[in-house]
Amino acid sequence: MKYRPEIDGLRTIAVLSVIIYHAQIVEFGHNFFKGGFVGVDIFFVISGYLISRILLSELFEKGKIGFLNFYERRARRILPILFTVFLASFPLAYKYLLPNQFIEYAQSILSATFFGSNIFFYFTNTQYGAEDSLLQPFLHTWSLGVEEQFYILFPIVLLLAYKFAKNHLITIIAVLILISLQYADWQSTKNTQLNFFMLTSRLWELGIGSLLAFYELKYGRVKHELLNQTMPLLGLAMITHSIIFFNNQTPHPSLITLLPTLGTAFIILYSVNKTDLVGKVLSWKPIVGVGLISYSMYLWHYPIFAFARISNIEGIDNIEKILLILATIILSIISYYLIEKPFRNVGLISKKKLIITLSTLCILFAMWSCNFTLLIRTI
């Protein structure tokens, strides 16, 4: 697909809103990013769009999905830098974590390695956004669990729907979205933790991206001068409103989460980066640059802030928080060029090398986590 720099610009909005939300920077007695957690919802729509566009393109052209190639690309994208962050956290964990904290830390690494950290944090009764949750270095990997579960299940559902109900493919996706959205809205007042962490309540967000991909492949990009100028502005306003005015008491995800997710969809669907104002801004090179390293930034920021809080019982001030954000950016630039880009290069790292490296690390993480947990519990 043709590269769209404004989507990397959207990633910048998403990652910065999440990082500043987790940093909890307060100025003049007010947190201006108290709804910054919706950055994850923005990521879900973007991911649903990009992944579905790849899968649907292959289905429409070949009538099949190359599962091995698809999962290889996902592994190259997700796992190398994730495992790097795990390894980098070990010395800090040994130095600062108490035995019970270390057990949960080890188990969170194990669950994230095998795509289930959202399930793990739900069953450990972790309250996202609570003070103690800021001390768990890998709580943020819950969103990777949701995405990875989507990557496993959605291609299978898509292929079956295409094979047996080809003419109703878009209807099936739409029905799944509506069921998931209704379920999320219902659970938002019944079981907020289950609702927050599980794919069942997040599927509709990724599904919105799938609808965008389907529409674009069938009908092309929207080319309407008025809509191209106004709808991205409306979308950006919806996202901005959510970041500023949502808070930890906002039912989420629920029907109100349509505000940031549809706002993201409007920008993806209507923005033409060479002509509309929002597209031009989001395509500005410095903004795109942050978007390119957004995955690394997302992975690095949470353990950096968690260990900083653990090591400083008096708390960290705004200056220190800004310095930690700068450290996150520097580490992300380094890891983007030394880890992310090389592992995505098939010519540099072959499939065989990739499988051996990632499989070895998975086994080592599993053995280390299980053995160390047993050791601490027997002491």
C-alpha positions as MATLAB code, in Angstrom:
seq = 'MKYRPEIDGLRTIAVLSVIIYHAQIVEFGHNFFKGGFVGVDIFFVISGYLISRILLSELFEKGKIGFLNFYERRARRILPILFTVFLASFPLAYKYLLPNQFIEYAQSILSATFFGSNIFFYFTNTQYGAEDSLLQPFLHTWSLGVEEQFYILFPIVLLLAYKFAKNHLITIIAVLILISLQYADWQSTKNTQLNFFMLTSRLWELGIGSLLAFYELKYGRVKHELLNQTMPLLGLAMITHSIIFFNNQTPHPSLITLLPTLGTAFIILYSVNKTDLVGKVLSWKPIVGVGLISYSMYLWHYPIFAFARISNIEGIDNIEKILLILATIILSIISYYLIEKPFRNVGLISKKKLIITLSTLCILFAMWSCNFTLLIRTI';
ca = [
       0.000    0.000    0.000;
       1.065    3.577   -0.622;
       2.772    5.137    2.383;
       0.607    7.621    4.254;
       2.697    9.936    6.478;
      -0.398   11.362    8.178;
      -1.009    7.958    9.774;
       2.408    8.143   11.407;
       1.327   11.620   12.508;
      -1.713   10.047   14.134;
       0.603    7.597   15.886;
       2.452   10.606   17.298;
      -0.748   11.987   18.825;
      -1.543    8.547   20.235;
       1.834    7.807   21.822;
       2.401   11.287   23.244;
      -1.060   11.400   24.794;
      -0.471    8.005   26.454;
       3.007    8.926   27.712;
       1.950   12.283   29.140;
      -1.087   10.630   30.745;
       1.140    8.058   32.452;
       3.645   10.755   33.415;
       0.841   12.565   35.273;
       2.261   16.017   34.619;
       0.249   18.568   36.580;
       0.526   22.297   35.833;
      -1.417   25.031   37.650;
      -3.150   22.289   39.623;
      -4.587   20.655   36.498;
      -3.761   17.577   34.443;
      -4.416   18.602   30.854;
      -4.036   15.039   29.541;
      -6.281   13.183   31.977;
      -7.934   11.429   29.018;
      -4.627   10.557   27.369;
      -5.385    6.854   27.736;
      -7.493    7.143   24.556;
      -4.201    7.089   22.675;
      -4.447    3.302   22.886;
      -7.863    3.453   21.209;
      -6.331    5.517   18.415;
      -3.648    2.834   18.015;
      -6.328    0.127   17.818;
      -8.151    1.840   14.939;
      -4.873    2.433   13.069;
      -3.777   -1.169   13.623;
      -7.151   -2.536   12.519;
      -6.950   -0.450    9.342;
      -3.385   -1.362    8.385;
      -3.629   -5.059    9.220;
      -7.030   -5.480    7.554;
      -5.817   -3.697    4.446;
      -2.969   -6.198    4.128;
      -5.243   -9.196    4.722;
      -8.118   -7.990    2.540;
      -5.780   -7.037   -0.310;
      -4.405  -10.560   -0.303;
      -7.887  -12.082   -0.138;
      -9.233   -9.978   -2.991;
      -6.186  -10.622   -5.191;
      -5.391  -14.274   -4.404;
      -8.450  -15.624   -2.599;
      -6.269  -16.756    0.309;
      -4.126  -15.491    3.178;
      -0.436  -16.338    3.537;
      -0.552  -17.005    7.272;
       3.138  -17.797    7.683;
       4.242  -14.605    5.951;
       1.665  -12.577    7.863;
       2.771  -13.863   11.257;
       6.430  -13.523   10.312;
       5.865   -9.825    9.555;
       4.023   -9.384   12.844;
       6.803  -11.136   14.762;
       9.463   -8.966   13.114;
       7.490   -5.857   14.005;
       6.494   -6.676   17.589;
       8.827   -9.113   19.313;
      12.482   -8.018   18.901;
      12.109   -4.628   20.586;
       9.685   -6.065   23.164;
      12.252   -8.677   24.191;
      14.965   -5.991   24.222;
      12.980   -3.919   26.710;
      12.444   -7.027   28.853;
      16.179   -7.729   28.939;
      17.033   -4.100   29.701;
      14.657   -4.105   32.672;
      16.280   -7.064   34.462;
      19.035   -5.144   36.340;
      16.550   -2.534   37.595;
      14.089   -5.213   38.642;
      16.759   -7.075   40.622;
      17.814   -3.856   42.326;
      14.484   -2.245   43.202;
      11.667   -4.808   43.342;
      10.587   -6.580   46.502;
      10.052  -10.379   46.287;
       6.274  -10.163   45.752;
       6.743   -7.386   43.198;
       9.390   -9.441   41.452;
       7.071  -12.434   41.150;
       4.411  -10.297   39.459;
       7.073   -8.684   37.278;
       8.348  -12.106   36.136;
       4.829  -13.381   35.504;
       3.948  -10.271   33.509;
       6.947  -10.891   31.237;
       5.878  -14.506   30.769;
       2.301  -13.519   29.940;
       3.418  -10.796   27.522;
       5.792  -13.217   25.779;
       2.880  -15.522   25.016;
       0.338  -12.816   24.104;
      -1.770  -12.917   27.254;
      -0.768   -9.974   29.447;
      -4.244   -8.422   29.246;
      -5.693  -11.641   30.677;
      -2.946  -11.804   33.327;
      -3.549   -8.262   34.572;
      -7.287   -8.807   34.678;
      -6.960  -11.919   36.845;
      -4.469  -10.192   39.154;
      -7.120   -7.521   39.796;
      -4.947   -4.724   38.470;
      -6.746   -1.375   38.371;
      -5.482    0.510   35.341;
      -4.843    4.158   36.203;
      -4.578    3.531   39.953;
      -1.465    4.700   41.809;
      -0.097    1.199   42.424;
      -0.535    0.285   38.753;
       2.071    2.925   37.887;
       4.648    0.765   39.702;
       4.132   -2.304   37.480;
       6.777   -2.044   34.743;
       4.887   -3.958   32.062;
       1.259   -3.159   32.696;
       1.161   -1.335   29.361;
       1.706   -4.607   27.489;
      -1.994   -5.390   28.027;
      -2.701   -3.555   24.757;
      -0.194   -5.757   22.917;
      -2.096   -8.770   24.243;
      -5.320   -7.425   22.738;
      -3.689   -6.714   19.370;
      -1.856  -10.021   19.210;
      -5.046  -11.954   20.005;
      -6.732  -10.002   17.212;
      -3.878  -10.905   14.836;
      -4.355  -14.582   15.657;
      -8.149  -14.747   15.402;
      -9.160  -12.151   12.821;
      -7.329  -13.602    9.778;
      -9.008  -16.964   10.435;
     -12.470  -15.368   10.772;
     -11.831  -13.270    7.666;
     -10.759  -16.252    5.563;
     -13.742  -18.377    6.657;
     -16.156  -15.517    5.969;
     -14.602  -14.960    2.554;
     -14.750  -18.654    1.656;
     -18.311  -19.349    2.797;
     -20.073  -15.969    2.756;
     -18.068  -13.851    0.329;
     -20.971  -11.574   -0.586;
     -21.678  -10.861    3.072;
     -18.149  -10.179    4.236;
     -18.741   -6.529    5.117;
     -21.996   -7.436    6.872;
     -20.210  -10.000    9.042;
     -17.539   -7.451   10.043;
     -20.218   -4.843   10.809;
     -22.227   -7.286   12.939;
     -19.104   -8.246   14.928;
     -18.412   -4.554   15.518;
     -21.947   -3.883   16.747;
     -21.954   -6.912   19.058;
     -18.571   -5.947   20.546;
     -19.585   -2.297   20.976;
     -22.856   -3.211   22.675;
     -21.018   -5.657   24.923;
     -18.431   -3.009   25.856;
     -21.110   -0.459   26.665;
     -22.957   -2.988   28.835;
     -19.816   -4.124   30.666;
     -18.644   -0.538   31.242;
     -21.022   -0.369   34.217;
     -20.949   -4.070   35.185;
     -17.324   -5.197   35.188;
     -15.040   -2.296   34.340;
     -11.795   -4.287   34.559;
     -13.010   -7.105   32.319;
     -14.303   -4.479   29.937;
     -11.032   -2.574   29.847;
      -8.619   -5.469   29.332;
     -10.384   -7.982   27.088;
     -10.476   -8.310   23.298;
     -14.249   -8.844   23.392;
     -14.695   -5.195   24.412;
     -11.985   -3.886   22.084;
     -12.763   -5.811   18.908;
     -15.065   -3.064   17.642;
     -12.242   -0.501   17.750;
     -10.000   -2.662   15.587;
     -13.082   -3.465   13.499;
     -13.624    0.209   12.669;
     -10.193    0.125   11.078;
     -11.215   -2.989    9.145;
     -14.259   -1.191    7.727;
     -12.038    1.662    6.596;
      -9.723   -0.784    4.822;
     -12.634   -2.570    3.145;
     -14.147    0.718    1.931;
     -10.819    1.985    0.588;
     -10.069   -1.234   -1.305;
     -13.555   -1.367   -2.828;
     -14.149    2.301   -3.596;
     -10.796    4.050   -3.268;
      -9.893    7.084   -1.189;
     -12.603    9.688   -0.665;
     -12.075   12.610   -3.034;
     -14.479   15.375   -2.120;
     -12.976   18.813   -1.590;
     -15.339   19.906    1.193;
     -15.212   16.594    3.062;
     -11.427   16.318    2.652;
     -11.030   19.705    4.325;
     -13.667   19.492    7.066;
     -13.858   15.879    8.223;
     -10.197   15.587    9.322;
     -10.666   18.829   11.305;
     -13.740   17.336   12.959;
     -11.825   14.117   13.649;
      -8.936   15.992   15.265;
     -11.379   18.006   17.380;
     -13.048   14.783   18.589;
      -9.678   13.275   19.536;
      -8.554   16.468   21.289;
     -11.796   16.703   23.244;
     -11.384   13.102   24.414;
      -7.788   13.624   25.556;
      -8.669   16.779   27.508;
     -12.076   15.945   28.966;
     -12.131   12.164   29.479;
     -10.869   10.945   32.854;
     -10.606    7.781   34.947;
     -14.309    7.998   35.792;
     -15.351    8.013   32.130;
     -17.047    4.685   31.206;
     -14.447    3.215   28.904;
     -14.583    1.565   26.495;
     -18.257    2.314   25.841;
     -20.395    4.272   23.411;
     -18.563    7.447   24.454;
     -15.341    5.901   23.135;
     -16.800    6.393   19.667;
     -15.573    9.985   20.024;
     -11.826    9.292   19.690;
     -12.210    6.176   17.527;
     -14.493    7.794   14.947;
     -12.309   10.897   15.101;
      -9.367    8.712   14.106;
     -11.469    7.065   11.391;
     -12.434   10.458    9.914;
      -8.777   11.417    9.555;
      -7.806    8.081    7.991;
     -10.770    8.111    5.605;
     -10.819   11.753    4.518;
      -7.317   13.166    4.978;
      -5.272   13.776    1.849;
      -1.904   14.844    3.189;
      -1.015   17.154    0.293;
      -4.184   19.248    0.383;
      -6.008   19.298    3.743;
      -4.766   21.225    6.782;
      -4.799   18.302    9.226;
      -3.031   16.056    6.738;
      -0.331   18.678    6.140;
       0.297   19.112    9.861;
       0.348   15.379   10.579;
       2.682   14.848    7.591;
       5.226   17.371    8.890;
       8.552   15.532    9.113;
       9.222   16.018   12.869;
       5.721   14.735   13.681;
       6.121   11.787   11.311;
       9.505   11.084   12.885;
       7.953   10.620   16.316;
       5.303    8.384   14.751;
       7.989    6.161   13.249;
       9.483    5.476   16.690;
       6.092    5.405   18.459;
       6.144    1.641   19.093;
       9.541    1.840   20.767;
       8.391    4.872   22.740;
       5.302    3.038   23.918;
       7.355    0.053   25.094;
      10.124    2.037   26.799;
       8.148    4.729   28.608;
       6.207    2.645   31.126;
       9.108    0.696   32.687;
      11.211    3.877   32.716;
       8.548    5.735   34.710;
       7.728    2.716   36.882;
      11.323    2.171   38.019;
      11.802    5.922   38.522;
       8.801    5.963   40.856;
       9.896    2.805   42.676;
      13.431    4.138   43.253;
      12.227    7.535   44.487;
       9.695    7.134   47.285;
       9.318   10.909   47.571;
       7.932   11.062   44.049;
       9.205   12.648   40.857;
       8.581   16.268   39.910;
       7.649   17.708   36.522;
      11.249   18.444   35.519;
      12.228   14.850   36.220;
       9.206   13.630   34.284;
      10.214   15.694   31.262;
      13.747   14.311   31.490;
      12.319   10.775   31.610;
      10.292   11.511   28.466;
      13.463   12.744   26.752;
      15.246    9.560   27.855;
      12.365    7.570   26.362;
      12.751    9.389   23.041;
      16.537    8.865   22.951;
      16.253    5.162   23.766;
      13.492    4.810   21.173;
      15.587    6.397   18.428;
      18.477    4.080   19.247;
      16.314    0.955   19.400;
      14.446    1.917   16.223;
      17.671    1.975   14.207;
      19.499   -0.849   15.996;
      16.617   -3.259   16.680;
      13.391   -2.451   14.836;
      14.721   -1.656   11.358;
      17.303   -4.482   11.169;
      14.794   -7.119   12.266;
      12.277   -5.944    9.662;
      14.922   -6.346    6.958;
      14.552   -9.868    5.575;
      17.828   -9.516    3.679;
      19.688   -8.733    6.883;
      17.999  -11.188    9.255;
      16.670  -14.282    7.538;
      13.573  -16.180    8.555;
      15.741  -18.942   10.010;
      17.736  -16.519   12.170;
      14.528  -14.821   13.258;
      12.892  -18.092   14.336;
      15.978  -19.296   16.207;
      16.471  -15.982   18.015;
      12.859  -15.427   19.029;
      12.242  -19.075   19.948;
      15.350  -19.169   22.137;
      14.306  -15.981   23.948;
      10.752  -17.261   24.457;
      12.061  -20.462   26.034;
      14.553  -18.576   28.211;
      11.921  -16.097   29.421;
       9.533  -18.940   30.240;
      12.144  -20.956   32.131;
      13.473  -17.923   33.986;
      10.017  -16.702   34.987;
       8.787  -20.077   36.231;
      11.988  -21.025   38.038;
      12.485  -17.666   39.693;
       8.866  -17.503   40.842;
       9.206  -20.960   42.428;
      12.524  -20.003   44.028;
      11.171  -16.851   45.668;
       8.064  -18.613   46.928;
      10.134  -21.340   48.594;
      12.371  -18.859   50.421;
];
